[in-house]
């Protein structure tokens, strides 16, 4: 799945007062240190010139500052956009192009982007405290997906094509398999990080370890735990299974899977076994069995603890 085929995003950005204050304090300390050194070891006229240059640089930086964006999103066509609160209220979004230089860290996202029709790159610092926890994880997952191919000059295309052919010839001669970039890649195994009990609550460190291998699965686990936690308050585990609660749980699992292109349909209830049918992107997906156990079954057993298992009939 590429970024252009992913579900749309609409993320609210909180006001960041930490990083700008640290940056301003660092620049002020640096300028003060340079001026003190110039006054002590150089001519006063040279220190005055440095003070004038520092003031001019500060004024220029203040005039060139970027707007304070309050919203970040990506529509269904894969076009990224930013907006202020007033702009979004009037549906005035500013389209931007996310560059490949963007970086995704554990607690920080550095988004490098360009305005439409502008060649200058700008940076949007997004630490974890500027977004809700679920929104921050969704943004990290989106930026880790393969980006859409960028348009390149014809000469560069010919050069890359020639290099690829030469590498293929050398690989064939050396009897090394050359993997097609468009070929299906084997999904990394995360079973050793998962718990067989659907009622197990994953900690933040466990989710981070799963995210390092399979970011989409970690996001779904986090959402499923959030929904299941709301329904796990003193629900009896014995007696007849409440089919209405089972349907509600399947609907919540369906909303989670649909955010990543998947879907699930409630089929029926056979004593204490819930029958569902995976649809959409879940059909034939290597993660379907993990989603069935860690998302659908987790939510169903949280709503109706009398359920023993959930099976896929599709």
ZAVO-493156 format. One record per residue (C-alpha): residue number from 1; x, y, z; residue in one letter. Coordinates in Angstrom, 3 decimals, decimal comma, always signed. Layout:
ZAVO-493156
+-----+----------+----------+----------+-----+
|   n |        x |        y |        z | res |
+-----+----------+----------+----------+-----+
| NUM |        X |        Y |        Z |   a |
...
+-----+----------+----------+----------+-----+
This chain:
ZAVO-493156
+-----+----------+----------+----------+-----+
|   n |        x |        y |        z | res |
+-----+----------+----------+----------+-----+
|   1 |   +0,000 |   +0,000 |   +0,000 |   x |
|   2 |   +1,391 |   +3,405 |   -0,948 |   x |
|   3 |   +0,761 |   +6,777 |   +0,639 |   x |
|   4 |   -1,568 |   +7,788 |   -2,195 |   x |
|   5 |   -3,868 |   +4,785 |   -1,588 |   x |
|   6 |   -3,933 |   +5,172 |   +2,211 |   x |
|   7 |   -6,985 |   +6,478 |   +4,115 |   x |
|   8 |   -7,210 |  +10,274 |   +4,544 |   x |
|   9 |   -5,728 |  +12,024 |   +7,562 |   x |
|  10 |   -7,006 |  +15,022 |   +9,518 |   x |
|  11 |   -4,731 |  +15,771 |  +12,488 |   x |
|  12 |   -5,120 |  +18,611 |  +14,992 |   x |
|  13 |   -1,795 |  +20,190 |  +16,024 |   x |
|  14 |   -1,469 |  +21,604 |  +19,514 |   x |
|  15 |   +0,404 |  +24,825 |  +20,183 |   x |
|  16 |   +4,077 |  +24,076 |  +20,809 |   x |
|  17 |   +5,679 |  +26,391 |  +23,331 |   x |
|  18 |   +8,676 |  +24,200 |  +24,172 |   x |
|  19 |  +10,752 |  +23,904 |  +20,983 |   x |
|  20 |  +10,425 |  +27,597 |  +19,914 |   x |
|  21 |  +11,407 |  +28,723 |  +23,410 |   x |
|  22 |  +14,427 |  +26,390 |  +23,449 |   x |
|  23 |  +15,495 |  +27,548 |  +19,979 |   x |
|  24 |  +15,173 |  +31,247 |  +20,883 |   x |
|  25 |  +17,061 |  +30,712 |  +24,141 |   x |
|  26 |  +19,844 |  +28,866 |  +22,335 |   x |
|  27 |  +20,245 |  +31,592 |  +19,710 |   x |
|  28 |  +20,202 |  +34,290 |  +22,373 |   x |
|  29 |  +22,899 |  +32,536 |  +24,402 |   x |
|  30 |  +25,018 |  +32,019 |  +21,290 |   x |
|  31 |  +24,742 |  +35,677 |  +20,255 |   x |
|  32 |  +25,485 |  +36,833 |  +23,807 |   x |
|  33 |  +28,561 |  +34,608 |  +23,996 |   x |
|  34 |  +29,899 |  +35,890 |  +20,677 |   x |
|  35 |  +29,368 |  +39,531 |  +21,695 |   x |
|  36 |  +31,012 |  +39,015 |  +25,093 |   x |
|  37 |  +34,000 |  +37,345 |  +23,438 |   x |
|  38 |  +34,261 |  +40,180 |  +20,893 |   x |
|  39 |  +34,105 |  +42,868 |  +23,596 |   x |
|  40 |  +36,790 |  +41,167 |  +25,635 |   x |
|  41 |  +39,282 |  +40,148 |  +22,952 |   x |
|  42 |  +38,501 |  +42,452 |  +20,013 |   x |
|  43 |  +37,930 |  +46,117 |  +19,218 |   x |
|  44 |  +34,631 |  +47,638 |  +20,458 |   x |
|  45 |  +33,800 |  +48,687 |  +16,887 |   x |
|  46 |  +33,962 |  +45,059 |  +15,795 |   x |
|  47 |  +31,640 |  +44,033 |  +18,653 |   x |
|  48 |  +29,209 |  +46,797 |  +17,640 |   x |
|  49 |  +29,210 |  +45,523 |  +14,041 |   x |
|  50 |  +28,498 |  +42,018 |  +15,287 |   x |
|  51 |  +25,611 |  +43,340 |  +17,376 |   x |
|  52 |  +24,150 |  +45,088 |  +14,330 |   x |
|  53 |  +24,499 |  +41,953 |  +12,204 |   x |
|  54 |  +22,896 |  +39,807 |  +14,915 |   x |
|  55 |  +19,973 |  +42,235 |  +15,189 |   x |
|  56 |  +19,521 |  +42,260 |  +11,410 |   x |
|  57 |  +19,613 |  +38,440 |  +11,313 |   x |
|  58 |  +17,022 |  +38,270 |  +14,109 |   x |
|  59 |  +14,699 |  +40,703 |  +12,321 |   x |
|  60 |  +15,097 |  +38,822 |   +9,016 |   x |
|  61 |  +14,367 |  +35,495 |  +10,724 |   x |
|  62 |  +11,278 |  +36,975 |  +12,339 |   x |
|  63 |  +10,011 |  +38,257 |   +8,987 |   x |
|  64 |  +10,706 |  +34,917 |   +7,267 |   x |
|  65 |   +8,977 |  +32,779 |   +9,904 |   x |
|  66 |   +6,412 |  +30,270 |   +8,673 |   x |
|  67 |   +2,749 |  +30,466 |   +9,726 |   x |
|  68 |   +1,705 |  +28,609 |  +12,833 |   x |
|  69 |   -0,201 |  +25,687 |  +11,373 |   x |
|  70 |   -2,968 |  +24,180 |  +13,496 |   x |
|  71 |   -4,033 |  +21,330 |  +11,200 |   x |
|  72 |   -2,180 |  +18,771 |   +9,102 |   x |
|  73 |   -3,861 |  +16,289 |   +6,799 |   x |
|  74 |   -3,841 |  +14,205 |   +3,664 |   x |
|  75 |   -6,882 |  +13,735 |   +1,422 |   x |
|  76 |   -8,062 |  +10,578 |   -0,328 |   x |
|  77 |   -5,936 |  +11,398 |   -3,408 |   x |
|  78 |   -2,719 |  +11,496 |   -1,367 |   x |
|  79 |   -2,373 |  +15,310 |   -1,398 |   x |
|  80 |   -0,973 |  +16,696 |   +1,841 |   x |
|  81 |   -2,264 |  +19,991 |   +3,213 |   x |
|  82 |   -1,852 |  +22,350 |   +6,166 |   x |
|  83 |   -4,265 |  +24,903 |   +7,556 |   x |
|  84 |   -4,830 |  +27,324 |  +10,403 |   x |
|  85 |   -7,916 |  +27,234 |  +12,597 |   x |
|  86 |   -9,521 |  +30,129 |  +10,732 |   x |
|  87 |   -8,529 |  +28,689 |   +7,366 |   x |
|  88 |   -9,923 |  +25,255 |   +8,081 |   x |
|  89 |  -13,148 |  +26,798 |   +9,367 |   x |
|  90 |  -13,612 |  +28,294 |   +5,887 |   x |
|  91 |  -12,187 |  +25,194 |   +4,128 |   x |
|  92 |   -9,072 |  +27,086 |   +3,035 |   x |
|  93 |   -6,336 |  +24,474 |   +2,965 |   x |
|  94 |   -2,797 |  +25,082 |   +1,730 |   x |
|  95 |   -1,551 |  +22,152 |   -0,403 |   x |
|  96 |   +2,031 |  +21,067 |   +0,281 |   x |
|  97 |   +4,417 |  +18,444 |   -1,071 |   x |
|  98 |   +6,066 |  +16,239 |   +1,555 |   x |
|  99 |   +9,747 |  +15,720 |   +0,741 |   x |
| 100 |  +11,728 |  +12,531 |   +1,077 |   x |
| 101 |  +13,963 |  +14,271 |   +3,626 |   x |
| 102 |  +11,228 |  +13,934 |   +6,257 |   x |
| 103 |  +12,310 |  +11,854 |   +9,228 |   x |
| 104 |  +10,313 |   +9,675 |  +11,627 |   x |
| 105 |  +11,732 |   +9,088 |  +15,084 |   x |
| 106 |  +10,336 |   +7,399 |  +18,183 |   x |
| 107 |   +8,963 |  +10,578 |  +19,787 |   x |
| 108 |   +9,483 |  +13,124 |  +17,023 |   x |
| 109 |   +8,446 |  +13,631 |  +13,404 |   x |
| 110 |  +10,412 |  +16,125 |  +11,293 |   x |
| 111 |   +8,184 |  +16,948 |   +8,320 |   x |
| 112 |  +10,032 |  +18,590 |   +5,427 |   x |
| 113 |   +7,623 |  +20,079 |   +2,894 |   x |
| 114 |   +7,320 |  +22,589 |   +0,079 |   x |
| 115 |   +4,455 |  +24,914 |   -0,703 |   x |
| 116 |   +2,768 |  +24,472 |   -4,062 |   x |
| 117 |   +4,813 |  +26,367 |   -6,649 |   x |
| 118 |   +7,680 |  +27,099 |   -4,209 |   x |
| 119 |  +11,118 |  +25,510 |   -4,402 |   x |
| 120 |  +12,129 |  +26,370 |   -0,848 |   x |
| 121 |  +11,851 |  +23,583 |   +1,697 |   x |
| 122 |  +10,300 |  +24,260 |   +5,083 |   x |
| 123 |  +10,388 |  +22,178 |   +8,248 |   x |
| 124 |   +7,508 |  +21,373 |  +10,578 |   x |
| 125 |   +8,684 |  +19,975 |  +13,927 |   x |
| 126 |   +6,094 |  +17,601 |  +15,397 |   x |
| 127 |   +7,076 |  +16,196 |  +18,802 |   x |
| 128 |   +4,756 |  +13,724 |  +20,476 |   x |
| 129 |   +3,168 |  +16,347 |  +22,722 |   x |
| 130 |   +1,768 |  +18,312 |  +19,741 |   x |
| 131 |   -0,635 |  +15,517 |  +18,708 |   x |
| 132 |   -2,941 |  +13,054 |  +20,357 |   x |
| 133 |   -1,358 |   +9,666 |  +20,929 |   x |
| 134 |   -3,434 |   +7,894 |  +18,267 |   x |
| 135 |   -2,903 |  +10,721 |  +15,752 |   x |
| 136 |   +0,855 |  +10,679 |  +16,333 |   x |
| 137 |   +0,996 |   +6,927 |  +15,685 |   x |
| 138 |   -1,119 |   +7,298 |  +12,517 |   x |
| 139 |   +1,220 |  +10,001 |  +11,214 |   x |
| 140 |   +4,285 |   +7,830 |  +11,854 |   x |
| 141 |   +2,649 |   +4,916 |  +10,062 |   x |
| 142 |   +1,708 |   +7,074 |   +7,066 |   x |
| 143 |   +5,190 |   +8,553 |   +6,637 |   x |
| 144 |   +6,798 |   +5,108 |   +6,848 |   x |
| 145 |   +4,787 |   +3,807 |   +3,879 |   x |
| 146 |   +6,511 |   +3,905 |   +0,467 |   x |
| 147 |   +6,218 |   +7,392 |   -1,061 |   x |
| 148 |   +4,823 |   +7,980 |   -4,513 |   x |
| 149 |   +7,541 |   +8,116 |   -7,187 |   x |
| 150 |   +8,671 |  +11,643 |   -7,976 |   x |
| 151 |   +8,990 |  +12,980 |  -11,480 |   x |
| 152 |  +12,603 |  +12,978 |  -12,661 |   x |
| 153 |  +14,274 |  +14,368 |  -15,790 |   x |
| 154 |  +14,517 |  +12,107 |  -18,819 |   x |
| 155 |  +18,302 |  +12,112 |  -18,782 |   x |
| 156 |  +18,303 |  +10,923 |  -15,184 |   x |
| 157 |  +15,753 |   +8,238 |  -16,074 |   x |
| 158 |  +18,012 |   +6,951 |  -18,854 |   x |
| 159 |  +20,996 |   +6,951 |  -16,517 |   x |
| 160 |  +19,101 |   +5,010 |  -13,854 |   x |
| 161 |  +17,803 |   +2,571 |  -16,450 |   x |
| 162 |  +21,337 |   +1,938 |  -17,685 |   x |
| 163 |  +22,614 |   +1,413 |  -14,149 |   x |
| 164 |  +19,756 |   -1,012 |  -13,445 |   x |
| 165 |  +20,489 |   -3,034 |  -16,593 |   x |
| 166 |  +24,188 |   -3,152 |  -15,753 |   x |
| 167 |  +23,429 |   -4,321 |  -12,207 |   x |
| 168 |  +21,076 |   -6,987 |  -13,561 |   x |
| 169 |  +23,728 |   -8,266 |  -15,969 |   x |
| 170 |  +26,383 |   -8,385 |  -13,262 |   x |
| 171 |  +23,955 |  -10,092 |  -10,888 |   x |
| 172 |  +23,049 |  -12,723 |  -13,464 |   x |
| 173 |  +26,689 |  -13,366 |  -14,266 |   x |
| 174 |  +27,544 |  -13,691 |  -10,579 |   x |
| 175 |  +24,491 |  -15,936 |  -10,097 |   x |
| 176 |  +22,954 |  -13,617 |   -7,549 |   x |
| 177 |  +19,193 |  -13,131 |   -7,602 |   x |
| 178 |  +18,163 |   -9,569 |   -8,420 |   x |
| 179 |  +14,904 |   -8,769 |   -6,620 |   x |
| 180 |  +12,305 |   -6,781 |   -8,521 |   x |
| 181 |  +11,410 |   -3,592 |   -6,639 |   x |
| 182 |   +7,763 |   -4,113 |   -7,533 |   x |
| 183 |   +7,696 |   -7,746 |   -6,430 |   x |
| 184 |   +5,794 |   -8,734 |   -3,334 |   x |
| 185 |   +8,025 |   -8,659 |   -0,314 |   x |
| 186 |   +7,824 |  -11,106 |   +2,531 |   x |
| 187 |   +6,191 |   -9,535 |   +5,559 |   x |
| 188 |   +8,374 |   -9,405 |   +8,678 |   x |
| 189 |   +7,368 |  -11,843 |  +11,413 |   x |
| 190 |   +6,055 |  -10,294 |  +14,613 |   x |
| 191 |   +4,475 |  -13,386 |  +16,173 |   x |
| 192 |   +7,195 |  -13,595 |  +18,799 |   x |
| 193 |   +6,130 |  -10,162 |  +20,111 |   x |
| 194 |   +2,407 |  -10,975 |  +20,310 |   x |
| 195 |   +0,565 |  -12,553 |  +23,214 |   x |
| 196 |   -1,787 |  -15,484 |  +22,579 |   x |
| 197 |   -4,290 |  -14,128 |  +25,099 |   x |
| 198 |   -6,595 |  -11,580 |  +23,366 |   x |
| 199 |   -7,211 |   -9,957 |  +26,757 |   x |
| 200 |   -3,504 |   -9,117 |  +27,193 |   x |
| 201 |   -2,835 |   -5,382 |  +27,508 |   x |
| 202 |   +0,274 |   -4,319 |  +25,594 |   x |
| 203 |   +2,473 |   -1,707 |  +27,237 |   x |
| 204 |   +3,967 |   +1,261 |  +25,421 |   x |
| 205 |   +7,344 |   -0,483 |  +25,172 |   x |
| 206 |   +5,700 |   -3,580 |  +23,656 |   x |
| 207 |   +3,785 |   -1,439 |  +21,135 |   x |
| 208 |   +6,999 |   +0,404 |  +20,208 |   x |
| 209 |   +8,769 |   -2,924 |  +19,611 |   x |
| 210 |   +5,886 |   -4,128 |  +17,409 |   x |
| 211 |   +5,795 |   -0,790 |  +15,571 |   x |
| 212 |   +9,476 |   -1,106 |  +14,661 |   x |
| 213 |   +8,568 |   -4,253 |  +12,670 |   x |
| 214 |   +4,925 |   -3,702 |  +11,668 |   x |
| 215 |   +3,687 |   -0,163 |  +12,229 |   x |
| 216 |   +0,154 |   -0,823 |  +10,921 |   x |
| 217 |   -0,393 |   -3,734 |  +13,310 |   x |
| 218 |   +0,841 |   -1,671 |  +16,265 |   x |
| 219 |   -1,635 |   +1,073 |  +15,371 |   x |
| 220 |   -4,517 |   -1,391 |  +15,190 |   x |
| 221 |   -3,533 |   -2,965 |  +18,506 |   x |
| 222 |   -3,469 |   +0,451 |  +20,147 |   x |
| 223 |   -6,925 |   +1,301 |  +18,809 |   x |
| 224 |   -8,364 |   -2,080 |  +19,783 |   x |
| 225 |   -7,031 |   -1,742 |  +23,329 |   x |
| 226 |   -8,556 |   +1,723 |  +23,608 |   x |
| 227 |  -11,994 |   +0,476 |  +22,570 |   x |
| 228 |  -11,741 |   -2,676 |  +24,682 |   x |
| 229 |  -10,728 |   -0,744 |  +27,780 |   x |
| 230 |  -13,993 |   +1,181 |  +27,662 |   x |
| 231 |  -16,071 |   -2,008 |  +27,723 |   x |
| 232 |  -14,123 |   -4,061 |  +30,281 |   x |
| 233 |  -15,925 |   -2,777 |  +33,387 |   x |
| 234 |  -17,569 |   -5,603 |  +35,368 |   x |
| 235 |  -19,128 |   -7,504 |  +32,440 |   x |
| 236 |  -20,177 |  -11,043 |  +33,486 |   x |
| 237 |  -18,311 |  -13,833 |  +31,713 |   x |
| 238 |  -20,885 |  -16,565 |  +32,284 |   x |
| 239 |  -24,407 |  -17,041 |  +30,995 |   x |
| 240 |  -25,716 |  -16,577 |  +27,471 |   x |
| 241 |  -23,701 |  -14,530 |  +25,006 |   x |
| 242 |  -25,299 |  -11,181 |  +24,216 |   x |
| 243 |  -25,516 |  -11,100 |  +20,409 |   x |
| 244 |  -26,209 |   -7,356 |  +20,404 |   x |
| 245 |  -22,923 |   -6,749 |  +22,257 |   x |
| 246 |  -21,126 |   -8,993 |  +19,771 |   x |
| 247 |  -22,534 |   -7,000 |  +16,847 |   x |
| 248 |  -21,447 |   -3,759 |  +18,492 |   x |
| 249 |  -17,918 |   -5,115 |  +18,976 |   x |
| 250 |  -17,714 |   -6,227 |  +15,335 |   x |
| 251 |  -18,858 |   -2,754 |  +14,244 |   x |
| 252 |  -16,076 |   -1,151 |  +16,294 |   x |
| 253 |  -13,526 |   -3,573 |  +14,822 |   x |
| 254 |  -14,893 |   -2,747 |  +11,378 |   x |
| 255 |  -14,263 |   +0,970 |  +11,932 |   x |
| 256 |  -10,676 |   +0,235 |  +12,955 |   x |
| 257 |   -9,950 |   -2,009 |   +9,956 |   x |
| 258 |  -11,612 |   +0,364 |   +7,474 |   x |
| 259 |   -9,085 |   +3,091 |   +8,362 |   x |
| 260 |   -6,429 |   +0,893 |   +6,728 |   x |
| 261 |   -8,557 |   -0,391 |   +3,831 |   x |
| 262 |   -9,830 |   -3,579 |   +5,509 |   x |
| 263 |  -13,325 |   -4,629 |   +6,538 |   x |
| 264 |  -15,119 |   -7,296 |   +8,574 |   x |
| 265 |  -18,720 |   -8,563 |   +8,468 |   x |
| 266 |  -20,667 |  -10,292 |  +11,234 |   x |
| 267 |  -21,951 |  -13,704 |  +10,042 |   x |
| 268 |  -23,479 |  -15,401 |  +13,063 |   x |
| 269 |  -23,122 |  -16,838 |  +16,556 |   x |
| 270 |  -22,615 |  -20,581 |  +17,094 |   x |
| 271 |  -22,946 |  -21,136 |  +20,862 |   x |
| 272 |  -19,788 |  -19,359 |  +22,127 |   x |
| 273 |  -18,053 |  -19,041 |  +18,752 |   x |
| 274 |  -18,490 |  -15,839 |  +16,753 |   x |
| 275 |  -18,327 |  -16,194 |  +12,985 |   x |
| 276 |  -17,161 |  -13,244 |  +10,909 |   x |
| 277 |  -16,009 |  -12,691 |   +7,334 |   x |
| 278 |  -12,927 |  -10,576 |   +6,590 |   x |
| 279 |  -13,281 |   -8,349 |   +3,536 |   x |
| 280 |  -11,491 |   -5,563 |   +1,703 |   x |
| 281 |   -7,723 |   -5,383 |   +2,061 |   x |
| 282 |   -7,846 |   -8,120 |   +4,737 |   x |
| 283 |   -8,607 |  -10,767 |   +2,079 |   x |
| 284 |   -5,317 |  -12,493 |   +1,286 |   x |
| 285 |   -3,337 |  -10,138 |   +3,530 |   x |
| 286 |   -0,602 |  -11,788 |   +5,641 |   x |
| 287 |   -1,793 |   -9,710 |   +8,604 |   x |
| 288 |   -5,397 |  -10,953 |   +8,451 |   x |
| 289 |   -4,862 |  -13,686 |  +11,046 |   x |
| 290 |   -3,157 |  -11,203 |  +13,387 |   x |
| 291 |   -5,969 |   -8,680 |  +12,936 |   x |
| 292 |   -8,589 |  -11,369 |  +13,582 |   x |
| 293 |   -6,965 |  -12,401 |  +16,868 |   x |
| 294 |   -5,584 |   -9,125 |  +18,165 |   x |
| 295 |   -8,264 |   -6,684 |  +16,968 |   x |
| 296 |  -11,586 |   -8,411 |  +16,274 |   x |
| 297 |  -11,396 |  -11,102 |  +18,967 |   x |
| 298 |  -10,033 |   -8,641 |  +21,531 |   x |
| 299 |  -12,993 |   -6,296 |  +21,049 |   x |
| 300 |  -15,585 |   -9,098 |  +20,936 |   x |
| 301 |  -14,345 |  -10,672 |  +24,171 |   x |
| 302 |  -14,235 |   -7,263 |  +25,854 |   x |
| 303 |  -17,917 |   -6,648 |  +24,977 |   x |
| 304 |  -19,035 |  -10,249 |  +25,558 |   x |
| 305 |  -16,548 |  -12,180 |  +27,748 |   x |
| 306 |  -18,604 |  -15,361 |  +27,322 |   x |
| 307 |  -17,263 |  -15,714 |  +23,789 |   x |
| 308 |  -14,556 |  -18,349 |  +23,477 |   x |
| 309 |  -13,193 |  -17,560 |  +20,026 |   x |
| 310 |  -13,768 |  -15,709 |  +16,778 |   x |
| 311 |  -13,345 |  -17,495 |  +13,434 |   x |
| 312 |  -13,212 |  -16,251 |   +9,868 |   x |
| 313 |  -15,684 |  -18,019 |   +7,557 |   x |
| 314 |  -14,507 |  -16,282 |   +4,395 |   x |
+-----+----------+----------+----------+-----+
